[in-house]
Amino acid sequence: MSQSPPPAVLSKKNNTYSCGTLTYTKVGLFVLFGWLLWGDFCYTLMEAVIPSILPLKLKSLDSPNWLIGMIMTTLPGALNMTICPWISFKSDRYRSKWGRRIPFILWTLPLLCVSLAMLGFSDDITVLIQDHLPEIRKYAPATVTIAVVAIFMIMFQFFNMFVSSVFCCLFNDVVPAQFFGRFMGALRIIGTGAGAFYNFFIFKYANTHMREIFLGAAVLYFMGIGLMCLMVKEGEYPPLEGETDKDNKGWGGLKTFFKESFSHKFYWFRFLSTATAGIGWSIGIFSMFFSMQMGLNLDQIGKTTAVTSVVTMSAIAFMATFVDRWHPLRVTTYSAIFGVIGNIVIGVWLFVTLPGEYFFWIGLGGAIAGVFLNALLQTAGFPCEMRIFPKSRFGQFCSAQAMSRAACTSLSGIAAGLFIDTMKWLCNGSDFAYRFIFVWSSVFSGISAFFLVLVYIEWNKMGGDKNFHPPAPWSPDGVEEMPVTPTVGPQARWLNIAFLFFDGIMAVSVFCIPFMAWAMYMKDQIFSGRCYLLMLLPPSVFAWYLWRRLKKSILRDIDAARNNRTLRNGIPHHGILILVGSKFFILLIIWIAEIIVSVKLDLQSGAIAFGAIRIITNLLLIGAVWLICRIERGFSITIDEKIA
């Protein structure tokens, strides 16, 4: 079986903590966390600049959407598909006095910062080129600037691959295991804080001070990451078993990489899930244009993101402890299922246009409503990979996942841009086309959730909470032994609390409709009032009926589990259901506010659209809970067990 650094332990004699060959006192652990978090702060700020500013720059140069997608996603995806796997594979096997991760970050640092700074000087470089190269003068300055941006973008992404391939792997190598959940919570708080700082104070100057923002990000990154690399020390690593020297060099290394990384359908499902999610996210580069089309300015967009980030920081501090208690794979799977609903309901804005000041507060309220669920999901991402990928080849499997995602997303940026351009053509050139973003994100988030459900089912088949070990073809046993972290199973008391939220959502949705119809009649909005009573009330009652039947079915299964009888389905975990229920209950209040605003502004079609989307949301929520019960069938068969 392959070797991996021994798990972290606490020495009772001298009160020290270890991770592999590294040993820390409490003070040393505090210093380690400080430098890693400082590095992540600088890295997050640097990563926030390009995706937020370059689309604005390219759009100001009249670049078509497909070209924006190619520069922002396809070119980085192509590099990610080729460079990232090689770096991660080599870093797992690299041994030096500096460690196996830090050299890849440190030696590429100057070139990365230079290429980042040059992106900010793209206009000046265009002037310089056209002044000294007469043959370039026949091209429009905007065309040359786009080419300059593309060149420096490729350079930046190439050197950034060395960092992104190993940065998170460094945490796995130096942080003691019993502190990893708390460290990841702190990491997400710092990263979210960096994003909030950028969006609140800096992003509003994106159009006027692009040069200064890029240069400042490059200088801060050089100093921050450079100091982190000098101050953080890696330990010594044992050689990997199950491989000869020829297995990790040249074609032998390539063969080993693919043979090990794609050896089991469990990994295939995981890779396909992240790949299709990446395709869905590729259209996110146009989300700011959607917000602008809805009447927001850059200052409002930045403040919405910043305020949400600050609230998320507080939520992460509270939610981080639940990631390990509920298991990060369960958190991500449940969240992916319910996340599809969030993408679909955004389609309501095809039928409604509110004044910008109303949309600002509605959007901010909607973002804050899901802050606890988002905080949990953000914290669960990397721990999920830690719990399902083999520790000895962690970087390799992370890079295989990144390569699979890049293989699917390398063209998705162009495809997303072409999709928007097609919608724009159908909308007679109007920016209304950006409201169709939800179609793209809904389709691919649904596909991603499907593959993640398959991952979850395979994980349960291979032991689940109590006995899962990653498949490992290099091991004689076929698996790599890893410590099993105890988890808390479904609890009846907390499930009943979750059910109260869903009860409230269904009941309030029904009882609000007659009152809304009455308000519409009082405002002489007869058509919308009749639609509410005749077309929206019956399906809303039907949705409430379906929920009550599903709830009774779950309660019967809970009773069967208590009495050791066979369950009809499975018992859903209470954790995510509470967060989802509370989120959509708050969104229900926002829904009421949306209808009140529609009635006030005499937007009858808007009021009808908001009413219809509420019914669709309720039906989708019921369907999601039913699906979770089905995928837990045969696995979640106990209730009120404190430790799984």
N, C-alpha and C positions, 0 to 999 in steps of 0.2 A: 504494500500500500504506500502511496506517496506520502512524503513527509510534509508537514506544515508546522509553523511555529507553535509551540505549546500554548494552551490557553492561559489567559491572565489569571494570576492567583494573588491572594493577599497573604503576606507573611505575618503571622501573629506575633513573631518574635521581635521583628524590627519595624513593623508597620509600614512595609513597602509594597508596591504593586509592580507586577511584571507583565510584559508583553513580549513573548519570545525571549530573546537574550537581553532585552531592555528592562531596567529596573528603575522605578520612580518612587521618591518620597511624595508626600502630599503636596509639598511645595513644588517639587519637580513636575508633578502632574499638572498643577495649576499653571506653571510656566509653559509647559507643552501646549495646553489648551489655548493659552493666550497667543502664542505664535501661530498656531494653526488657524485660529479664528481671525487673527489679523490678516493672514494670507488670504483666507476666504473672503474677507471684506474687500480687499483690493481686487481679487479675482472677479467677484460679483460686479463691482463697479465697472471694471473693464469690459465684462461680458454684456453689460446693459447698454453700452454706448452704441455699438454697431447696429443691432437689430432695431433700435428705436430711432436712430437718426438717419442712417443710410437710405431707407425707403423714402423718407422725406426729401433727401438730397436728389435721389434719382428721379423722383416724381417731378421735382422742380426743373429738372433737365428734360422734361417731356418724354421720359423713358417709358415704353409700353409696359404693361403689367407683367407680361410673360418674361420680359428681360429683367425686370426687378426680381421676379421669382427665381430666374436662373442665377443671377448674381448672389442673391441672398441665401438660396437653399441648394440649388443644383451643384454649383461649384464646390461649396463646402461639403456637400454630400459625397461627391466623387472622391475628394481627399479623405474623408472619413472612412470610406469604403476600402481604401487602399493603404493609407498611411497608418491609421489608428490600429488596425489588427497587428501589423508588424511591430509597432512600438510596444503595445501591451504584451505581446508574446515574448519579445526580447526582454522587457523589463522584469517579467516573472523569473527569468533565467539569468539575469544580469547580476554580477557580484562585484562590488568595488568598496573601497574604504568609505565612500560617500553613501553607500547603500545601493538599492536597485531602482529607486524611483526618483530621488532628488537630482541625479545627474541629467536626466532627460528634461527636467524643468529648468535647471540652472544654465546649461550651455546654450539653450535656444532663447534665453530671456532677452538679450540685447536685440537680436534680429526681429523678434516679435514686437518689441516696443517701437523700433524704427518704422516697421511697416504700419503699425497702428497710427503713429503720429503722421505719417505721410498721407493717410486717408483724409486727415483734416486739411492738408495743404493741396488737395487735388486741383482746385481752381488755379492756384499759383503755379503748380507744376505744368498745367495746360498752357498758361501764358509763356512760361519758360521754354517749353517744347516748341511752340509755334514761333517764338522769336528766333530760335536757333536752328530749326529744321524747316526750311521753306516748303518742302514737299508735303508737310503736314498742314500747311495753311489752307489748303483747298478743302479741308474738312471743317465743319462747323465746330466752334469751341465746345458746345454741349456734347457733341459726339466724341470728341477727344477726351473730355472730362469723364464721360461714362467709361471709356476704355481705361483711363488712368485708375479710376475707382475699382474696376474689375481686376486690374493687375495687382494693385496693392491689397485688394481683398483676398486674392489667391495666396499672396505671400503671407499675409497675416494668418489665414486659416491653416496654411501649411505648418507654420511654427507653433500655432496654437494647438495643433493636434498632439504635439509632444507633451503639452501640459494637460490637456483634457483627458488624454489616454491614461495618465498615471496619477493625477492629482488626488482623486478620491481613493485610489488604491493605497496611497500613502497613509491615509487615516486607518485603513485596515491593518497596516503593518506596525503602527506606533502607538495606537490607542488601546489601553487594556480593555478586554472584552466586557467586563462588568460595568464599564462606564460608557459603552458605545452608544446606548440609547440616549443618555443624557447629553453626551457630546453632540450627537446628531441634532438634538433639540436646540442646543446652543448654537450650532452651526446654522441651522435654519433661521434662528432669530437674528443672528448677525447678517446673514445673507439678505433676509427680508428687510432688515434695517438699512442696509446699504442700498437696496432697491428703492426704499421709501425716501431716503435722503436724495438720491439721484432724481427721482420723479418729482419730488416736491420743490427742490431748490434749483435744479440744473436743466431738466428737460424742456422747460418753457423757453429756454434760450437756444433751442436746437437749430432754429432757422437763422438766427442772427450771430451766434458765436460758435459755429461748428468747429472752426479751427482750434479755438482755445479749449473746447471740451475734449477733443481727441488728444491734443498735446498733454493736457492735464492728466487724462486717464493713463497715457503711456508713462509719464513720469511717476505717478503714484504706483502703478503696477510694477515698474522696475524696482523702486525702492522697497515696496511691501513684500513682493514675492522673493526678491533677492535676500532680504533680511531673514525671511522665514526659512529659506533653504540653508542659510548659514547657521541658524540657531537650532533647527530641529535635526536631531541625529537619528539615523536608522540603526537597527541592530544587525547581527549576523544571521544569515539565512543558510539552512542546510541545502545540499543539492537535491534536485527533484529525482525521486525514484521512478522507475518504470520507463526511463528514457536513456538512450545512449547518446553520445556526443553528436552522432550523425542525425539524430532525430530532431535536433533543434537548430540545424544549420541548413541554409539553402533550400533546395526542394524538399529535403527531409523535414525541415522545420515547417514548411508550408503544408506538407502532408499530415504531419502530427497535429498542426493547428486545426485543420478541417476534420480530421478523424476523431479528435477528442471533443471538439466544440459542438459538432453536429451529430453526436453519437446516439442521441435519444430523442424520441418525440416530445418528451417533456421540455427539452431545450428548444426544439423547433417551435412549439406552441408559444413559448415565452418570447422568442425572437420575432415571430410573426405578429404577436400582440404589440410589441413596442414599435415594430416597423410600420404597421398600419396606423398606430397612434401618431407616429411621426408624420405620416402623409396628411393626417387630419390637422396637425399643428402647422404644417407648412403654409396654410392659408392665413395663419395668424399675423403674418407681416402686413396684411392689409386691414387688420382690425382697427388701427387708428384712423384709417380712412372711413371706415364704417361709423366710428364715433363722430368724426368731423361731419359726415353726411347727416347725422342725427342732430347736428346743431352745436356740438361742443367745440371749444377751441383747445389749443395745446395746453394752456394753463389748467383748464378744467380736467383734461385727460390726465395730466400729470398728477393733479391733486387727488383725483379719484384713486389712481393707483397707489399714491403715497399713503393716503388715509387708510385704505384697505390693508396696505402692508404693515402699517403701525399696529392696527388692530390684530392682524395675523400674528405679529411678534408676541403679543400678550397671549394669544390663543395657543401658540406653539409651546410656550412655557408650561401651560396647563395640560396640553394634549400629548406631549412627548412620551410621558410614562405609559400611555395606553397602547403605543405602537407594539411593544413587546408583549403586553398583556393580552392583546387581541390578535396578535400575529400580523406582521406587515403584509403578507400575501393576501390574507383575508380582507384586510383594510383596502388594499388596492383593487381587489376583485369586486367587492361590494360597491366601492366608489365608482368604478368604471361602469357598472350596470346602471347606477342612478345618474351618472354623468351624461349618459346619452339623452336623458330627459331634459337636462339643462340646455343641451345644444338644440334640441327640437323646439323648445318653447320660445327661443329667440326669434323664430319665424314669425311671431306676432307682429314684428315691426315691418313686415311687408305690407301690412294693412293699416298701420297707425303711424301718424307723425305728430309728436307733441312738440311744443316749444322747447328750445334747448335747455332753459332753466329747469323745466319739469323733468326732462329726460336725465339731466345731471343728477338730481336727487333720487330719482327712481333707480338709476343705474348704481349709484353709490349705496343705496339701501339694499339692492339685490346682491351686491358684492359682499356687504357686511353680513347679510343673512347666512351666507355659507362659510363664514370665516373659520368656524371651528372644524368643519369637515375638511376644508381646504388645508388648514394647518396640520391636521392629522395626515392627510394625503401627502403633503410636502415632506413631512418627517418620515413617512413610511417608505418612500421610494428607494433610497439607498440601502436601508436595513433589509428591505425585501430581497435585494440581490445578494446581500450578505448571508441571508438564511437559505437561499436556494442554489447558489453557485458554489462549487468546490473552493475551499480556502486556498489550497496549494496552487491553483491556477485561476485565481480570482480575476486578475487583470486580463488574462486570455479570454475568459468567458464574457467579461464586460465588453471587450473589444469585438468579440464575435457578435454580440448583440448590437453593438454600434455599427458594425459592418453590415449586418442584415438590415438595420434601419436605414442606413445610408444607401444600400442597394435599391430600396424601395422609394426613398425620398429624393434620390439624386435628380429625378425628372419631375417629381411632384411639385416643385416650386414653379417650374415652367407650366406644368399642367394646371396648377392653381391659378397662375396668372392668365392663362388662356381661358380658363373657366370664367374669371372675372371679366376679361375682355369680351367674351361671348355674351355674357349677361349685359355688359355695357352696350353692345351692339343691339341687343334686343330691347334695351331701354333707351334707344335713340341717343346714345352717348352720355346719358345721365349717370352721375355718381350713385344714383339709386341702386345700381348694380351691386354695390358693396353690401346691401342688405341680404343678398343671397348667400353670404358666407356660411350661414347656418346649414345650408343644404350639404355643402362639402364636409363640414365638421361633423354633422350628424351621421352621415353615411360611414365615414371612416372611424369615428368613435364607436359606432355600433359593431363594425367588423373587429376592431381591437378588443372590445369587451367580449365578443364571442370567443376569440382565441384565449383571452385571459381566463375565461370560464373553463376552457379545456385544460389550461395549466392547473387551475385550482382542483379540478377533478382528478388529474393525474397525481398531484401532490397528495391528495387524500388517499388515493389508491396505494401510494408508496409509504404510507405511515402517518401522514398529516401531522397534527400537533404533537403527537406522542412519540413518533418513531421515524420521522423522515430523515433520510440521508441522501445527498445528491448522487445521481448516477455517475459512475466513474469507470469507463472501459479500461483504464490503465491499472486498475486495482484487481487483484485476484477475486475479491468479494463482489466486484461489480458496483460497489458504492464507496464513497469516501466518508469515513466516520466523522461526524461533527457533533459538538455538544448540542443537546436538545434543550432549548429554553422553555421553561414552563409557561403555559398560557391559561387564561381564565375562559371557561366555556360559557355557553348561553345561560343566563340567569333569568328565572321566571319573573322576579320582581321588576327587573329593569326592562324586560320585554313588555310588561304591562304598562310601564311608563311610556315606552315607545308607541304602544297601541293607542294611548290617550292622545298623542299628537295626531296620529292618523285619523282617529275618531273625530277630533276637532276639525281637521281639514275637510273631511267629507261632510260633516254636519253643517259647518259654517258656510260651505259652498252652496248647500241647498237652501238654507234659511235666508241667505243674503239676497238671493235672486228676486223674491217677491218685493223686498224693500227697495232694491235697485229699480225694479220695474215701476214701482209707485213713484220714485223720484223722477223717473223719465216721463211719466204721465204728467207730473206736476210741472215739468219744463216743456210740455207740449211736444215731447219727443215720442210720438205715438208708435212709430214703426219699431224703434229699438225696444220699447217697452213690451210690445206684443211678442217680439222675437224672444225676449227673455222668458216670458211666461209660457209660450207655446213651443218653442224650439230648444231652449236651454234648460228649463226646469226638469222635464222628463228624463233626459240622459244624466243629469246631475243626480237625481234620485236613484237612477239605476246604478250609477257608480258607487253610491253609498251602500246600496244593497249588496253589490259584489264584494265590497270591502268587508262587510259584516260576515258574509259567508266565508271569506278567506280567513278572517280572524278566528272564527269558530273552529275552522279546520286546524289552525295552528294550536289553539288551546286544547283541542282533542289530542294532538300529538304530544303536547306537554304532559297532559294527564297520563297518556300511554307510557311515556318515558318514566314517569314517577312510579308506575306500577309494572315496569318491566314487560310491557306488551309491545307488539310490533307497531312501528309508526307508519302512517300512510305516506308521508313525505319525510322531511327533515325539519329540524328546529333551527330557524335563522339565529345568527348571533345578535345579541341586543345592542352592541356598541354602535355600529354604523346606523342601525335603524333609529336610535335615539337622535343622532346628529342629523340624519336625513329628515326625520319627522319634524324636528325643531326648525330646520332650515326652511322647509316648505310651509310650515305654519306661519313663519315670519313673512315669507313670500305671499302667503294668502292675505295678510294685512296690506302688503304693498299692492296686491291685486285690487283690493277694495279702494285704495287711494287712486289707482289708475282709472277705475271706472268713475269715481267721483270727479276727477279732473276731466274725463271725457264728457260727462254730463254737463259740467260747468262750461266747457268750451263748445258744447253742442256738436260733438263728434259722434254721431250715432253709429257710424260704421266702426269707429274705434271701440266704442263700448261693446258692440256685438263681438268684435274680434277678441277683446279681452275676456269676455264671458266664455267664448268657445275654447280659448286656449286653457282656461281653468278646467273645463271638463276633460280635455285631452290630457292635461297634466295629471289629474286624478286617476284616469284610466291607466296611464303609463306607470304611475306609482304602484297601483295595485298589481299590474303585470310584473313589475320589477320584484316586488316582494314574493309573488308566486314563483317566479323563476329562481330566486334564491332558495326558497323551500325545496324546489326540485333538485337543484344541484347539491344540496346538503343531504339528499335522500341516501340512506344507507351509511352515512358517515357521522352526522350530528344526531346521535340517538340518546344522548344523556342530557340531564337538566340539573342545574344548580351544583355542578362540580366546580369547586374553587380552583383547582389546578388540573390542567389537562396534560 
